[in-house]
Amino acid sequence: MPPTSSTASARRSRRTIACQTCRQRKVRCSLNVTGVPCIGCTQDRTPCIVTTRRGQKSEKHGGPVLLANPQSPDQAPLQTPARRVELPAFQVQPQQHVPLNVEATAAREAHDIEDEERNGDEIAAAALGQPRRVGEVPFYTGDQTGPVSTLDICSPDHSLPRHCLIPSNYQATMTDDDREYLQKKGVFTVPKPDICEGLLRAYFHHVHPIMPVIEVDSILNYQHHGRLGDCNFLLLWSVFFVAVNFISPRLYEQEGYVSRKEMKATMYSRAKCMYDNGGERNKVTLLQASLLLGFWHSEQDDHMQPWYWTGIAINLCQMLGLHRDPDSLRYNSSITDRERRLWRRLWWTCFFRDRWLGLTLGRPLRINLDDCDLPMSVSADLLSELDSIPRAVSTSYIPQEFPKLAEFWIILIELSQLLGKVLVLKNQPVKSKSSMGEINALEAQIMRCRLPEQDEHGLTPLAKFYAHHVHLHYHALLITLYRPSGSEHLDNLALSQQGSEQQRLQSKANAAASKSTEILDILVRDNLLGYVGPMTPALLIPVMQTHLLNCKYANPLSRRFSFNKLDMCMGVLEELQKTYTVASLFRGIFIKALQQIFPTYTASSPLSIPHQSVASLGDPIDSHSDTVPVETTNGECNQITGDRAGSSMPAGFIDALIDENSIFDFLDTWNEI
């Protein structure tokens, strides 16, 4: 039936009205049903602007209509040009016979369905290499079982890339309440210029060489042009948080803080506020911030905070597909070389943290390398961004030995790969013990590792510290391989061979622990402890556990030597606890352990037992005693064999500390105290 003039007129009267945002996005607008604001602008928290078309009657609204933030209907009117009127949402009600809630719900559902279909269409178009809009957000389509693999059927060569860039439909948004809260928390107040300069210099000298997770040229170009306030605040406070560990006392005192820990807590609080309330949607930025925030320890928070943040970072990596090679099928032209380098650095940093936190905390490994085919990072991944920085800026902020430090970072990743293999072997179920063949094979791989020369001529103090730092990781890896095997049953060996092999492995663990102690001695003598980062205290745990084992089970003279080495490690932790809370935690645990073995052990710590005078110490040391001499403040050595200290320690406390791979695995035993 041909349309009559009356039906045509009716159709014209139902002409769709759309706001500017929906017109630009070419999506259906709900203005006809819900009025201003439409559902799309309400969800996106964007102004809903309705412009009168030419030839359309304007008496209805008197011109364009602009609605302020739909989350704040009582906000004061904006200063707008002529013919622009702000109408709060509660003043515009649709004149419909159907109740508003039913009609609005139906329109919202229809709008959501269209958005969902459009997102799927854009993902498919990007995967097919036919994007209709410029891609901005990294998207990983998933493995062969993912829904996007359906497109492989339609692809002639069945080799669609799994990584693509899709259009961004969302921007970082923030409600007025959140903005006011963040303003009160000081998030938008950047420190003084000289403080920012000191923090950035400290970050690039002490953190970036071992955690190369940010784009150097981006933040330094902001700093160079005096626009650091335009930088992403979440990333900025995360950088400042980890950099506080290395600035001079003058800087944090100039900012009004009484201690380094106080300033660090403030920086963390501001970064955490931005993470929770800043509306950040960029997953790469969230990933970078999570890795940096993973260094947080405090007396108030659980000691597992690094595990928590690193888990978030790993999840974001796998959501973005950073564990997969974007060029595994063919060269993916949608991914830039800059993105490739950044993705490799982010993934292998997550891997590095996963392996060493798994050792320190005694937790399962989250990353399975069998699921990863991303190529190994190379030094150029860290160095390429320096070319876009002015030479004067690079000289001021980047250490001159950075190329060598980049090589050291690659070595650390290689050691982390071997640590993962060792942990998989050691964490097998009880019924499956390690065999000497497996231990020897891993030992051969570790011995082939290339290590930096510790005594290389011309090394700067910074490069010298990082060379020692690599060796500390290396010896911690060896101890992890040898020490548990020195006390457990070994498969494929006759009973007559068990004792000799266990003794040989324990001897190798002792040698690695002694070399680590020598490195600590060098760091102290050469005034290099100031370069120690948040991850270093954890490297002392396998060393100290090995010395503690000898303090309990070795012969009297060996016990004394082992105690001296352990006491040296305790002294290093005492110095580091001024900056790192985790050093205080470790030190408190070992004070308890030492007081269990040596009841007279005293340490310059609030946790230690009161100092005893020499006159009250009792008889001289006996060759078969379980105690060792403890040096007093006046230089004299003393000891007693009483049972005052440690009498409340539960049975098995020391065995739990010695036998476990992780210092935290025996906290349940400690809590019984």
SEMI-682155 format. One record per residue (C-alpha): x, y, z. Coordinates in Angstrom, 2 decimals, padded with zeros to 5 digits, always signed. Each point is the difference from the previous one (the first is absolute). Layout:
residues N
east  north  up
X  Y  Z
...
END
This chain:
residues 673
east  north  up
+000.00  +000.00  +000.00
+001.59  +003.28  -001.07
+000.48  +002.53  +002.76
-002.64  +002.69  +000.21
+000.66  +003.61  +000.81
-001.26  -000.55  +003.58
+002.35  -002.92  +000.66
+002.92  +001.84  -001.54
-000.77  +002.98  +002.21
-000.11  -002.27  +003.04
+003.38  -001.46  -000.88
+001.50  +003.44  -000.40
-001.32  +001.00  +003.41
+001.90  -002.90  +001.56
+003.34  +001.23  -001.24
+002.81  -001.27  +002.27
+001.71  +002.61  +002.17
+003.58  -000.77  +001.01
+002.58  +001.81  +002.08
+003.33  +001.08  -001.47
+001.96  -002.89  +001.54
-002.33  -002.70  -001.34
-000.03  +001.67  -003.44
+003.78  -000.02  -000.11
+000.13  -003.64  +001.08
-002.86  -000.86  -002.40
-001.94  -001.88  +002.63
-003.65  +000.10  +001.02
-000.79  +002.69  +002.55
-002.65  -000.44  +002.70
-001.09  +003.66  +000.12
-003.47  -000.83  -001.38
-000.60  -002.29  +002.94
+002.04  +001.24  +002.94
+000.50  +003.65  -000.83
+003.18  +001.83  +000.96
+002.41  -001.55  +000.88
-000.08  -003.03  -002.27
+001.06  -003.41  +001.24
+003.28  +000.01  -001.89
+001.16  +003.31  +001.47
-001.11  -001.12  +003.46
+002.07  -003.17  -000.23
+003.04  +001.80  -001.42
-000.38  +002.93  +002.43
+000.28  +002.49  -002.82
-002.03  +003.19  -000.64
-003.18  -000.68  -001.95
-000.32  +002.78  -002.62
-003.06  +000.25  -002.24
+000.35  +002.40  -002.94
-003.03  +001.20  -001.94
+000.26  -000.79  -003.70
-000.56  +002.60  -002.67
-003.64  +000.14  -000.99
-001.09  -001.52  +003.29
-002.13  +002.03  +002.39
+002.09  +001.39  +002.79
-002.71  +001.30  +002.29
-000.05  -003.30  +001.81
+003.41  +000.38  +001.61
+000.97  +003.47  -001.07
+003.17  -001.27  -001.67
+002.63  -002.60  +000.83
-000.29  -001.79  +003.33
+003.10  -000.83  +002.05
-000.23  -002.16  +003.07
+002.81  +000.14  +002.52
+001.51  -003.15  +001.48
-002.99  -002.31  +000.39
+001.40  -001.24  +003.30
-000.34  +003.51  +001.48
-003.45  +001.37  -000.88
+000.23  +002.69  +002.66
+003.26  +001.40  -001.38
+000.09  +003.75  -000.54
-000.81  +001.08  -003.59
+002.92  +000.30  -002.36
+000.85  +003.19  -001.83
-001.17  -000.83  -003.51
-000.31  +001.94  -003.25
-003.24  +001.51  -001.18
-002.83  -002.37  -000.89
+001.50  -002.64  +002.31
-002.12  -000.90  +003.02
+000.84  -002.54  +002.70
-002.91  -002.15  +001.07
+000.53  -002.21  +003.06
-001.11  -003.57  -000.54
-002.80  +000.14  +002.57
-001.67  +002.90  -001.88
-000.35  -001.86  -003.27
-002.53  -002.79  +000.18
-001.30  -001.93  -003.01
-003.68  +000.54  -000.65
-001.04  -003.59  -000.60
-003.07  -002.00  +000.96
+002.19  -003.01  +000.89
+001.64  +000.25  +003.45
+003.55  +001.36  -000.20
+001.75  -002.92  +001.70
-001.39  -002.63  -002.38
+000.69  +002.06  -003.10
+003.47  +001.05  +001.16
+000.95  -003.56  +000.89
-001.00  -001.29  -003.42
+001.91  +002.79  -001.73
+003.05  -000.61  +002.15
+000.01  -003.69  -000.81
-000.32  +000.72  -003.72
+002.80  +002.55  +000.22
+002.26  -002.43  +001.89
-000.60  -002.75  -002.53
+000.93  +002.32  -002.85
+003.16  +001.06  +001.80
+000.99  -003.60  +000.65
-000.56  -000.99  -003.61
+001.92  +003.02  -001.20
+002.94  -000.90  +002.27
+000.05  -003.52  -001.40
-000.16  +001.37  -003.53
+002.93  +002.36  +000.65
+002.09  -002.79  +001.54
-000.67  -002.26  -002.98
+000.77  +002.80  -002.46
+003.30  +000.74  +001.75
+000.94  -003.69  +000.08
-000.70  -000.26  -003.73
+002.13  +003.07  -000.63
-003.02  +002.04  -001.10
-000.48  +002.53  +002.82
-002.50  +002.77  -000.67
+001.52  +002.22  +002.66
+003.56  +000.58  +001.15
+001.00  -002.60  +002.60
+001.34  +001.26  +003.31
-000.46  -002.76  +002.58
+002.00  -003.27  -000.10
-002.28  -003.00  -000.24
+000.87  -003.69  +000.14
-002.50  -002.23  -001.77
+001.06  -003.09  +001.94
+001.33  -003.41  -000.94
-001.56  -002.39  -002.46
-003.00  -000.66  +002.23
-000.91  +003.68  +000.26
-003.12  +001.36  -001.72
+002.00  +002.06  -002.49
+001.57  -003.21  -001.30
-003.32  -000.40  -001.83
+001.36  +002.45  -002.55
+002.76  -002.46  -000.90
-002.64  -001.95  -001.90
-000.64  +003.05  -002.17
+003.67  +000.82  -000.44
+001.55  -001.56  -003.11
+003.38  -000.64  +001.61
-001.32  -000.73  +003.52
+002.67  +002.21  +001.53
-001.76  +002.94  +001.57
+002.14  +001.83  +002.56
-001.02  -000.32  +003.64
+001.00  +003.54  +000.91
-001.69  +003.09  -001.37
-000.90  +003.55  +000.93
-003.67  +000.81  +000.41
-001.67  +003.43  +000.26
-000.37  +001.45  +003.45
-003.61  +000.67  +000.94
+000.84  +001.13  +003.50
+002.14  +002.68  +001.52
+001.33  +000.39  +003.52
-002.92  +001.57  +001.83
-000.29  +001.32  +003.51
-003.02  +001.11  +001.98
+000.03  +003.32  +001.80
-000.04  -001.82  +003.33
+003.08  -002.02  -000.98
+001.78  +003.10  -001.24
-000.71  +001.84  +003.24
+001.19  -002.98  +002.04
+003.21  -000.32  -002.01
+000.58  +003.73  +000.31
-000.24  -000.28  +003.79
+002.43  -002.91  -000.05
+002.55  +002.17  -001.82
+000.01  -002.08  -003.15
-000.02  +003.03  -002.29
+002.72  +001.82  +001.95
+003.36  -000.83  -001.54
+003.08  +000.41  +002.21
+002.36  +002.95  -000.47
+002.02  -000.01  -003.24
+003.29  -000.89  +001.66
-001.69  -002.84  +001.92
-001.50  -001.36  -003.23
+003.40  +000.21  -001.65
+001.61  -001.93  +002.85
-002.72  -002.64  -000.01
+000.22  -000.57  -003.74
+003.78  -000.20  +000.09
-000.18  -002.53  +002.84
-002.55  -002.07  -001.91
+002.05  -000.26  -003.18
+003.21  -000.78  +001.87
-001.32  -002.55  +002.49
-003.36  -001.41  -001.11
-000.23  +000.11  -003.78
+003.14  -002.14  -000.58
-001.70  -002.91  +001.76
-003.66  +000.91  -000.68
-000.09  +001.56  -003.50
-003.77  +000.34  -000.11
-000.64  +003.61  -001.06
+000.74  +001.83  -003.22
+003.02  +002.13  +000.86
-000.36  +002.62  -002.70
-003.63  +000.73  +000.81
+000.43  +001.03  +003.63
+003.36  +001.71  -000.55
-001.33  +002.10  -002.86
-002.81  +001.18  +002.28
+002.62  +000.89  +002.59
+002.22  +001.74  -002.55
-002.81  +002.27  -001.20
-001.17  +000.83  +003.52
-003.29  -001.86  -000.47
+000.39  -002.83  +002.51
-003.46  +000.88  +001.31
-001.42  -001.16  -003.35
+001.47  -003.48  +000.48
-002.22  -002.89  +001.03
-000.34  +000.49  +003.76
-000.40  -003.70  +000.76
+003.30  -000.77  -001.69
+001.70  +003.07  +001.43
-000.81  -000.80  +003.64
+000.93  -003.66  -000.55
+003.41  +001.10  -001.27
+000.44  +002.43  +002.88
-000.99  -002.69  +002.50
+002.82  -002.39  -000.94
+002.50  +002.83  -000.52
-000.31  +001.28  +003.59
+002.20  -002.90  +001.13
+003.02  +001.61  -001.62
-000.29  +003.76  +000.48
+002.11  +001.91  +002.51
-001.47  +000.89  +003.43
+000.19  +003.65  -001.00
-002.68  -000.49  -002.63
-002.61  -001.71  +002.15
+000.68  +002.42  +002.85
-000.45  +002.88  -002.42
-003.44  -001.41  -000.82
-000.87  -000.02  +003.69
+000.41  -003.72  +000.76
+001.85  -001.20  +003.08
+001.07  -003.30  -001.54
+000.37  -001.77  -003.30
-002.67  -002.52  +000.97
-002.51  +002.79  +000.68
+000.52  +001.53  -003.44
-000.19  -003.43  -001.61
-003.31  -000.72  +001.74
-001.41  +003.29  -001.30
+001.13  -000.69  -003.56
-001.53  -003.47  +000.14
-003.26  +001.38  +001.38
-000.30  +002.47  -002.88
+000.80  -002.63  -002.62
-002.51  -002.40  +001.57
-002.66  +002.75  +000.05
+000.53  +000.61  -003.71
-000.12  -003.73  -000.69
-003.31  -000.42  +001.82
-001.73  +003.29  -000.79
+001.73  +001.55  -003.00
-002.12  -001.73  -002.64
+003.07  -001.32  -001.84
-001.03  -002.46  -002.74
+003.27  -000.46  -001.87
+001.06  -003.53  +000.92
+003.65  +000.65  -000.88
+000.10  +002.92  +002.44
-001.70  -002.12  +002.67
+002.53  -002.76  -000.64
+002.96  +002.37  +000.36
-001.38  +001.46  +003.23
-000.72  -003.46  +001.45
+003.59  -001.12  -000.51
+001.34  +003.09  +001.75
-002.52  -000.15  +002.86
+001.10  -003.59  +000.55
+002.86  +001.27  +002.17
-002.32  +001.12  +002.79
+000.45  -001.43  +003.49
-001.33  +001.52  +003.17
-000.73  -000.90  +003.57
-003.72  +000.59  -000.64
-000.30  -001.96  -003.26
+000.52  -003.70  -000.40
+003.49  -001.11  -000.94
-001.50  -001.51  -003.16
-000.60  +003.37  -001.66
+002.73  -000.62  -002.66
-001.68  -003.31  -000.81
-003.34  +001.78  -000.39
+001.24  +002.75  -002.34
+002.16  -002.34  -002.06
-003.00  -002.28  -000.47
-001.99  +002.93  -001.38
+002.86  +000.84  -002.36
+000.23  -003.59  -001.29
-003.75  -000.14  -000.56
+000.11  +003.23  -001.99
+002.92  -001.35  -002.05
-001.93  -003.10  -000.94
-003.17  +001.98  -000.72
+002.03  +002.09  -002.45
+001.67  -003.11  -001.43
+003.49  +001.23  +000.85
+001.08  -003.60  +000.62
-000.52  -000.76  -003.69
+002.13  +001.00  -002.96
-002.02  +002.43  -002.13
+002.00  -001.14  -003.05
-000.31  -003.76  +000.57
-002.06  -000.52  -003.17
+001.26  +002.85  -002.11
+001.27  +003.51  +000.54
-002.78  +001.99  +001.64
+000.07  +003.43  -001.59
-002.59  +001.41  +002.42
+002.51  -000.22  +002.88
+002.83  +002.53  +000.04
+003.58  -000.89  +000.88
-000.25  +002.33  +002.98
-002.96  -001.98  +001.31
+001.84  -003.28  -000.58
+002.98  +001.17  +002.08
-002.23  +001.28  +002.82
-002.06  -003.19  +000.05
+003.12  -002.16  +000.27
+001.32  +002.08  +002.89
-003.32  -000.14  +001.83
-000.47  -003.74  -000.43
+003.52  -001.01  +001.02
-000.11  +002.36  +002.98
-003.18  -001.77  +001.13
+001.76  -003.30  -000.51
+003.01  +001.16  +002.01
-002.21  +001.08  +002.90
-002.07  -003.18  -000.14
+003.04  -002.28  +000.35
+001.74  +001.83  +002.84
-003.18  +000.69  +001.94
-000.86  -003.68  -000.34
+003.35  -000.80  +001.64
-000.26  +002.63  +002.74
-003.65  -000.57  +000.92
-000.12  -003.75  -000.67
-002.95  +000.37  -002.37
-000.81  -001.81  -003.26
+001.24  +001.47  -003.23
-002.69  +001.85  -001.93
+001.72  +000.02  -003.39
+000.43  -003.19  -001.99
+002.59  +000.48  -002.72
-001.61  -002.78  -002.03
-002.81  +002.50  -000.65
+002.43  +002.73  -001.08
+001.69  +000.48  -003.36
+000.97  +003.66  +000.30
+003.62  +000.49  -001.08
+002.58  +000.73  +002.65
+000.77  +003.65  +000.63
+003.25  +001.47  -001.25
+002.01  +002.99  +001.15
-001.34  +002.10  -002.87
-003.47  -000.21  +001.54
+001.27  +002.19  +002.83
+002.27  +002.28  -002.02
-002.10  +000.94  -003.03
-002.09  +002.63  +001.80
+003.09  +001.99  +000.96
+000.44  +001.16  -003.61
-003.08  +002.26  +000.24
+001.23  +001.79  +003.13
+002.13  +003.18  -000.29
+003.60  -000.77  +000.88
+000.03  +002.50  +002.87
-003.08  -001.65  +001.54
+001.41  -003.48  -000.46
+003.29  +000.99  +001.62
-001.80  +001.53  +002.96
-002.35  -002.90  +000.76
+001.28  -003.21  -001.61
+003.11  -001.68  +001.48
+002.91  -000.06  -002.40
+000.47  -003.73  +000.56
-003.61  -000.79  -000.97
+000.99  -002.20  -003.02
+001.93  -002.26  +002.37
-002.88  +000.00  +002.48
-002.31  -001.07  -002.82
+002.21  -003.04  -000.57
-000.14  -000.80  +003.72
-003.81  +000.05  -000.17
+000.02  -002.55  -002.82
+002.20  -002.27  +002.15
-002.48  +000.30  +002.87
-002.81  -001.16  -002.28
+002.09  -003.01  -001.03
+000.67  -000.85  +003.65
-003.73  +000.36  +000.69
-000.78  -002.59  -002.67
+002.33  -002.46  +001.74
-001.48  +000.85  +003.40
-003.41  -000.96  -001.35
+001.32  -003.42  -000.98
+001.57  -000.47  +003.42
-003.21  +000.98  +001.81
-002.07  -002.36  -002.15
+002.42  -002.80  +000.93
+000.05  +000.87  +003.71
-003.73  +000.56  +000.36
-001.01  -003.41  -001.27
-002.34  -002.09  +002.18
+001.65  -001.89  +002.86
-000.42  -003.32  -001.80
+002.18  +001.26  -002.87
+003.49  +000.81  +001.28
+002.80  +001.58  -001.96
+002.40  -002.28  -001.81
+003.72  +000.65  -000.25
-000.33  +000.00  -003.78
-002.44  +002.91  +000.10
+002.11  +001.90  +002.52
+003.18  -000.52  -002.03
-001.72  +001.08  -003.24
-001.22  +003.24  +001.59
+003.37  +000.59  +001.57
+001.65  -000.29  -003.41
-002.39  +002.59  -001.46
+000.65  +002.41  +002.86
+003.76  -000.38  -000.30
-000.21  +001.04  -003.64
-001.53  +003.36  +000.92
+002.01  +003.03  -000.98
+000.62  +002.27  +002.95
+001.42  +003.53  +000.13
+003.52  +000.57  +001.23
-000.17  +001.33  +003.53
+003.51  +001.45  -000.09
-000.10  +001.43  -003.51
+002.24  +003.04  -000.25
-001.71  +003.35  -000.37
-003.40  -000.98  +001.34
-001.88  +002.86  +001.61
-001.41  -000.62  +003.50
-003.48  -000.43  -001.50
+001.15  -002.56  -002.57
+002.13  -001.75  +002.62
-003.01  -000.37  +002.28
-002.16  -001.45  -002.76
+002.75  -002.48  -000.90
+000.00  -001.18  +003.62
-003.80  +000.00  -000.06
-000.03  -002.46  -002.91
+002.39  -002.25  +001.92
-002.28  +000.09  +003.06
-002.82  -001.30  -002.19
+002.32  -002.67  -001.41
+001.04  -001.31  +003.43
-003.58  +000.09  +001.30
-000.92  -002.18  -003.00
+002.75  -002.49  +000.82
-001.02  -000.18  +003.66
-003.59  -000.65  -001.04
+001.20  -002.91  -002.15
+002.39  -001.53  +002.53
-001.27  +000.64  +003.54
-003.30  -001.91  +000.14
+001.60  -002.92  -001.84
+002.71  -000.13  +002.66
-002.53  -001.16  +002.61
-002.61  -001.99  -001.97
-000.09  -003.49  -001.46
+001.32  -000.15  -003.57
-001.49  -002.37  -002.53
+002.10  -002.35  -002.14
+002.69  -000.27  +002.68
+000.84  -002.93  +002.23
-000.19  +000.57  +003.73
+003.78  -000.28  +000.24
+000.35  +002.96  -002.38
-002.66  +002.21  +001.55
+002.18  +001.41  +002.77
+002.96  +000.91  -002.18
-002.15  +001.68  -002.67
-001.97  +001.96  +002.57
+003.22  +001.15  +001.60
+001.37  +001.06  -003.37
-003.12  +002.05  -000.82
-000.03  +001.62  +003.44
+003.66  +000.89  -000.42
-000.80  +001.74  -003.30
-002.85  +001.88  +001.64
+002.36  +001.12  +002.77
+002.51  +001.23  -002.58
-002.65  +002.04  -001.84
-001.21  +001.49  +003.31
+003.56  +000.93  +000.97
+000.55  +001.74  -003.33
-003.19  +001.98  +000.48
+001.22  +001.06  +003.43
+003.27  +001.13  -001.55
-001.96  +002.13  -002.47
-001.85  +001.63  +002.90
+003.34  +000.75  +001.62
+001.15  +001.68  -003.21
-003.19  +002.06  -000.23
+000.51  +001.21  +003.56
+003.72  +000.78  -000.39
-000.48  +001.81  -003.32
-002.99  +002.03  +001.28
-002.34  -001.59  -002.57
-002.91  -000.83  +002.31
-001.63  +003.26  -001.04
-000.66  -001.58  -003.41
-001.91  -002.95  +001.46
-003.55  -000.23  -001.31
-003.22  -001.50  +001.40
+000.75  -003.44  -001.47
+003.44  -000.42  +001.58
-001.07  -000.92  +003.58
-001.86  -003.03  -001.35
+003.23  -001.28  -001.58
+001.53  -000.30  +003.48
-002.61  -002.48  +001.21
+001.44  -003.17  -001.65
+003.45  +001.10  +001.19
-001.12  +000.55  +003.58
-001.99  -003.25  +000.07
+003.13  -001.90  -001.04
+002.09  +001.62  +002.73
-002.78  -000.69  +002.53
-000.01  -003.67  -001.00
+003.72  -000.20  +000.78
-000.52  +001.86  +003.27
-002.19  -002.87  +001.17
+001.52  -003.12  -001.50
+003.69  +000.63  -000.76
+002.97  -000.64  +002.29
+000.73  +002.60  +002.70
+002.65  +001.92  -001.94
-002.05  +000.01  -003.19
-003.00  +001.18  +002.02
+001.99  +002.96  +001.22
+001.13  +000.94  -003.51
-003.53  -000.38  -001.35
-001.32  +002.17  +002.80
+002.46  +002.75  -000.87
-001.15  -000.08  -003.62
-003.64  +000.02  +001.04
+000.62  +002.88  +002.37
+001.58  +001.96  -002.88
-003.20  -000.51  -002.02
-002.01  +001.17  +002.99
+002.11  +003.15  +000.10
-000.73  +000.67  -003.67
-003.73  -000.45  +000.61
+000.26  +002.39  +002.94
+001.35  +002.64  -002.35
-002.55  -000.73  -002.71
-002.98  +000.11  +002.38
+000.40  +003.78  +000.15
-001.39  +000.02  -003.54
-001.76  -003.31  -000.60
-002.70  -001.38  +002.27
+000.56  -003.49  -001.37
+003.55  +000.07  +001.43
-001.49  +000.58  +003.46
-002.38  -002.91  -000.52
+002.79  -002.38  -001.01
+002.23  +001.20  +002.82
-002.71  -000.53  +002.61
-000.52  -003.58  -001.17
+003.69  -000.87  +000.18
+000.40  +001.64  +003.42
-002.61  -002.43  +001.30
+001.77  -002.91  -001.68
+003.42  +000.93  +001.36
-001.35  +000.42  +003.51
-001.41  -003.51  -000.29
+003.45  -001.45  -000.77
+002.08  +002.51  +001.98
-002.03  +001.21  +002.98
+002.47  +002.81  +000.71
-000.13  +001.48  -003.48
-000.53  +003.75  +000.10
-000.51  +002.38  -002.88
-000.32  +003.75  -000.22
-003.70  -000.26  -000.64
-003.15  +000.67  +002.06
-000.76  -003.71  -000.40
+003.18  -001.16  +001.70
+000.23  -001.03  +003.64
+001.43  +002.51  +002.48
+003.76  +000.33  +000.02
+001.74  -001.90  +002.81
+003.09  +001.14  +001.85
+003.17  -002.07  -000.24
-000.10  -000.82  +003.72
-003.31  -001.82  -000.32
+000.93  -002.24  -002.86
+001.10  -003.07  +001.90
+002.72  -002.50  -000.96
+002.29  +000.32  -003.05
-000.91  -001.64  -003.26
+000.19  -003.76  -000.20
+001.23  -001.75  -003.13
-003.24  -001.97  -000.22
-002.33  +002.86  +000.79
-002.80  +000.99  -002.35
+000.72  +003.66  +000.63
+002.43  +002.34  -001.70
+001.70  +003.11  +001.27
-002.01  +003.20  -000.42
+001.90  +003.24  -000.15
-001.26  +002.65  +002.38
+000.02  +003.72  -000.50
+003.30  +000.32  +001.87
+001.73  -002.44  -002.31
+000.02  -003.01  +002.33
-001.40  -003.38  -000.95
-002.39  -001.80  +002.29
-002.52  -002.80  +000.14
-002.17  -002.05  +002.27
-001.87  -003.24  -000.40
-003.19  +000.92  +001.78
-003.47  -000.56  -001.38
-001.44  +003.47  +000.55
-000.31  +000.84  -003.69
-001.87  -002.25  -002.34
-001.68  -002.00  +002.75
-003.37  +000.79  -001.53
+000.98  -001.07  -003.50
-002.07  -002.92  -001.32
+001.68  -003.23  -000.97
+001.15  -000.13  -003.58
+000.39  +003.76  -000.40
+003.63  -000.15  -001.10
-000.54  -003.08  -002.15
-002.83  +001.80  -001.78
+002.23  +002.98  -000.69
+002.93  -002.08  -001.17
-001.81  -002.58  -002.10
-002.43  +002.20  -001.93
+000.83  +001.71  -003.25
-001.86  +003.11  +001.12
+000.42  +002.07  +003.10
-003.77  +000.45  +000.17
-000.96  -003.67  -000.11
+000.47  -000.38  +003.73
-001.97  +003.09  +001.08
-002.80  -002.24  +001.25
+002.53  -001.58  +002.37
+001.24  +003.44  +001.04
-003.54  +001.13  +000.76
-000.22  -002.66  +002.68
+002.53  +001.95  +002.08
END
